[in-house]
Amino acid sequence: MSEFIKAAVIGHPISHSKSPIIHNHWIEKYALNGSYEAIDIHPDNLSAELDKLIAQGYSGFNFTLPHKELVLPYCDELEQIAEVIGAVNCLSVKDGKKIGSNTDSYGFLANLTHQKQGIDFQGGAALVIGAGGAARAIVSALMSTRMPRIYVTNRTFEKAQKLADELNMFTDLIVPVAWDKKDQVLDQCTLIVNTTSLGMDGQPDLEIDFGRLSKGALVNDIVYAPLQTKFLKDAQASGFETVTGIGMLLYQAQQAFRKWFHVNPEVDEELTQKVLAQI
Ligand SMILES: NC(=O)c1ccc[n+]([C@@H]2O[C@H](COP(=O)([O-])OP(=O)(O)OC[C@H]3O[C@@H](n4cnc5c(N)ncnc54)[C@H](OP(=O)(O)O)[C@@H]3O)[C@@H](O)[C@H]2O)c1
């Protein structure tokens, strides 16, 4: 019998997390010897509680709010992507070593490339709306595609500027744009991504002038509750192709699952519908 693998998602609160549905679907589908739970840990007790879980044999963790940054100093090693993003959403314990990673960049890119086969990243600029944790993961992912320019706009401009300063390093690929000037760059963009919480259930909607967006551009919203945000509906009404946010959630889980269970699990329609039914 193979070793029993224990994994969990840690947050505070945690009851909203869809990760147990995703990982348990795969554990069952591939008849694996393992478990995945949701565990609520208060940020004040994070390291002590993680120590206890590791002593009990847990070897894989996901982190959600408010832990993604707090867990950085707990890691013995950071994969480069976690270091660049400045947040850990996935931790693996290997030979007693705690290795922090971030699977959001992979999740974002895997979703886009699966939804839009043959997507040409080098044919125009991207506009990333927002400058929080998800935006950092997405800008890092887009940098790897060699897009010629990545505009970043944010309600608080200083955060867009800081993101550009930190991720640009020796390039000038990332260009911060003032929130009230974002429509002015739309004619250069072949991809727009909403990474803000605008459009989420209970939040105001995100409005942009789709009349100014370059013809044939792809519009992605990483918000998935609701699945079809007003931003995506407006884009469709103006004739643009759209990609919803649920795939990024599923693909970021795929990379984490692979690290812990050494199986490459499939993101299929059955799983997508299972998760959507809980939103
Ligand atoms: N699909 C997925 O797998 C996935 C993965 C990660 C995150 N997400 C979603 O992405 C969103 C952002 O997550 P995050 O972790 O990046 O959060 P975060 O770090 O808290 O960043 C929030 C972002 O939203 C902006 N924002 C919030 N309220 C706003 C408003 N009223 N007007 C304009 N901008 C506003 C913030 O701008 P300021 O800097 O000005 O406050 C900031 O840019 C959430 O909805 C989350 O659920 C989805």
The ligand as an SDF file (V2000), in Angstrom:
LIG
                    3D

 48 52  0  0  0  0  0  0  0  0999 V2000
   -9.7540   32.7780  -10.3200 N   0  0  0  0  0  0  0  0  0  0  0  0
   -8.8170   32.5840   -9.4130 C   0  0  0  0  0  0  0  0  0  0  0  0
   -8.2160   31.5100   -9.3020 O   0  0  0  0  0  0  0  0  0  0  0  0
   -8.4150   33.7140   -8.5020 C   0  0  0  0  0  0  0  0  0  0  0  0
   -7.1670   33.6720   -7.8580 C   0  0  0  0  0  0  0  0  0  0  0  0
   -6.8130   34.7370   -7.0170 C   0  0  0  0  0  0  0  0  0  0  0  0
   -7.7090   35.7950   -6.8330 C   0  0  0  0  0  0  0  0  0  0  0  0
   -8.9190   35.7880   -7.4800 N   0  0  0  0  0  0  0  0  0  0  0  0
   -9.8530   36.9180   -7.3210 C   0  0  0  0  0  0  0  0  0  0  0  0
   -9.1610   38.1080   -7.6690 O   0  0  0  0  0  0  0  0  0  0  0  0
   -9.6060   39.2090   -6.8990 C   0  0  0  0  0  0  0  0  0  0  0  0
   -8.4190   39.9300   -6.2660 C   0  0  0  0  0  0  0  0  0  0  0  0
   -7.7110   39.0590   -5.4280 O   0  0  0  0  0  0  0  0  0  0  0  0
   -6.3190   39.5170   -4.7350 P   0  0  0  0  0  0  0  0  0  0  0  0
   -5.8610   38.3610   -3.9360 O   0  0  0  0  0  0  0  0  0  0  0  0
   -5.4180   40.1310   -5.7330 O   0  0  0  0  0  0  0  0  0  0  0  0
   -6.8560   40.6580   -3.7320 O   0  0  0  0  0  0  0  0  0  0  0  0
   -6.0390   41.9340   -3.1600 P   0  0  0  0  0  0  0  0  0  0  0  0
   -4.5960   41.6510   -3.0540 O   0  0  0  0  0  0  0  0  0  0  0  0
   -6.7980   42.3360   -1.9420 O   0  0  0  0  0  0  0  0  0  0  0  0
   -6.2440   43.0770   -4.2930 O   0  0  0  0  0  0  0  0  0  0  0  0
   -7.5050   43.6380   -4.5200 C   0  0  0  0  0  0  0  0  0  0  0  0
   -7.4600   44.5090   -5.7590 C   0  0  0  0  0  0  0  0  0  0  0  0
   -8.7900   44.9710   -6.0480 O   0  0  0  0  0  0  0  0  0  0  0  0
   -8.7840   46.4110   -6.1030 C   0  0  0  0  0  0  0  0  0  0  0  0
  -10.0690   46.9270   -5.6360 N   0  0  0  0  0  0  0  0  0  0  0  0
  -10.7920   46.5170   -4.5750 C   0  0  0  0  0  0  0  0  0  0  0  0
  -11.9280   47.2400   -4.4710 N   0  0  0  0  0  0  0  0  0  0  0  0
  -11.9140   48.1560   -5.4910 C   0  0  0  0  0  0  0  0  0  0  0  0
  -12.7880   49.1880   -5.9130 C   0  0  0  0  0  0  0  0  0  0  0  0
  -13.9360   49.4460   -5.2710 N   0  0  0  0  0  0  0  0  0  0  0  0
  -12.4650   49.9040   -7.0240 N   0  0  0  0  0  0  0  0  0  0  0  0
  -11.3040   49.6500   -7.7010 C   0  0  0  0  0  0  0  0  0  0  0  0
  -10.4310   48.6920   -7.3390 N   0  0  0  0  0  0  0  0  0  0  0  0
  -10.7280   47.9390   -6.2460 C   0  0  0  0  0  0  0  0  0  0  0  0
   -7.6360   46.8170   -5.1980 C   0  0  0  0  0  0  0  0  0  0  0  0
   -7.2510   48.1470   -5.5060 O   0  0  0  0  0  0  0  0  0  0  0  0
   -6.5310   49.0780   -4.3630 P   0  0  0  0  0  0  0  0  0  0  0  0
   -5.0860   48.6630   -4.3730 O   0  0  0  0  0  0  0  0  0  0  0  0
   -6.7570   50.4490   -4.8270 O   0  0  0  0  0  0  0  0  0  0  0  0
   -7.2060   48.7530   -3.0630 O   0  0  0  0  0  0  0  0  0  0  0  0
   -6.5870   45.7660   -5.5980 C   0  0  0  0  0  0  0  0  0  0  0  0
   -6.0010   46.0730   -6.8360 O   0  0  0  0  0  0  0  0  0  0  0  0
  -10.5960   38.6170   -5.8910 C   0  0  0  0  0  0  0  0  0  0  0  0
  -11.8860   38.8080   -6.4160 O   0  0  0  0  0  0  0  0  0  0  0  0
  -10.2600   37.1440   -5.8670 C   0  0  0  0  0  0  0  0  0  0  0  0
  -11.3770   36.3360   -5.5380 O   0  0  0  0  0  0  0  0  0  0  0  0
   -9.2810   34.7700   -8.3180 C   0  0  0  0  0  0  0  0  0  0  0  0
  1  2  1  0
  2  3  2  0
  2  4  1  0
  4  5  1  0
  4 48  2  0
  5  6  2  0
  6  7  1  0
  7  8  2  0
  8  9  1  0
  8 48  1  0
  9 10  1  0
  9 46  1  0
 10 11  1  0
 11 12  1  0
 11 44  1  0
 12 13  1  0
 13 14  1  0
 14 15  2  0
 14 16  1  0
 14 17  1  0
 17 18  1  0
 18 19  2  0
 18 20  1  0
 18 21  1  0
 21 22  1  0
 22 23  1  0
 23 24  1  0
 23 42  1  0
 24 25  1  0
 25 26  1  0
 25 36  1  0
 26 27  1  0
 26 35  1  0
 27 28  2  0
 28 29  1  0
 29 30  1  0
 29 35  2  0
 30 31  1  0
 30 32  2  0
 32 33  1  0
 33 34  2  0
 34 35  1  0
 36 37  1  0
 36 42  1  0
 37 38  1  0
 38 39  2  0
 38 40  1  0
 38 41  1  0
 42 43  1  0
 44 45  1  0
 44 46  1  0
 46 47  1  0
M  CHG  2   8   1  16  -1
M  END
$$$$
